[in-house]
């Protein structure tokens, strides 16, 4: 004899439908959202730091591994005798200039940007210094990470009286730039002899850096 209490197919379907109706609505509590967002933000920050590290690693070993002593003015007087990376640029007034053309002179290379407050502070001092340099010393300004129009307005506003040009991005890497402003002194033989991260704050600083090239 068959069991009359067996579940009918229709009843099974009704039970499944009832179970589906009782399933909770899909929602994401605030704590869960925070748990998801925080790791993403942390990952972005880590990637940014890795990007900065990678940028510094792109510079040649001869640039990054600079040794020497810090003088009384805060400049690094180098002693590794490395050759300065080549500079070949066209200044804002259309003049071509290169380190090769300046061989035999001491060259001060100042990296700057129009949006940089310390650059704005040091530029009047540099324009004063440019008029007092010895005949065998040349000051060149290289604008980096900037808009050309902004850089030209900056040079006009501060009445910059030395050659200035804009970097296409390669010089910042070649010189292992750590920020702006940053100043390098290259001797008459094309060797980097001094480096100053940060703004030039006195004529004495420039004098001491140039003295290292003598």
PyMOL commands that set and color helices and strands:
alter all, ss='L'
color gray80, all
select helices_A, chain A and resi 9-22+30-58+61-64+117-130+148-157+170-174+203-211
alter helices_A, ss='H'
color red, helices_A
select strands_A, chain A and resi 68-70+76-78+88-90+96-98+106-112+137-143+163-166+182-186+192-197
alter strands_A, ss='S'
color yellow, strands_A
deselect
rebuild
show_as cartoon
